[in-house]
Amino acid sequence: MPTYEYRCLDCHHLFDRVEPLAEHGEKVPACPRCKSRHVEQVLTPFFAKTSHKA
């Protein structure tokens, strides 16, 4: 499952959350520090690991 990073726009706390692809975007997560739902997703780099050798 992918991990998404969020920033609270009220208290500026950065937090991450593991969400299934099917559930991502359905509802805005609450900030674990201040409980605000005024958050934005932070775009982060990612890598893909496969079991196939090049």
Residue pairs with C-beta under 8 A, 6 or more apart in sequence:
1 18
1 19
1 20
1 21
2 18
2 19
2 21
2 24
2 46
3 16
3 17
3 18
3 19
4 16
4 17
4 18
4 19
4 24
4 41
5 14
5 15
5 16
5 17
5 41
5 42
5 44
6 14
6 15
6 16
6 17
6 29
6 31
6 39
6 40
6 41
6 42
7 13
7 14
7 39
7 40
7 42
8 14
8 15
8 31
8 33
8 34
8 36
8 38
8 39
9 36
9 38
9 39
9 40
10 31
10 34
10 36
10 38
11 31
11 33
11 34
11 36
13 31
13 32
13 33
13 34
14 42
15 31
15 32
15 33
17 29
28 37
28 39
29 37
29 39
30 36
30 37
30 39
31 37
31 38
31 39
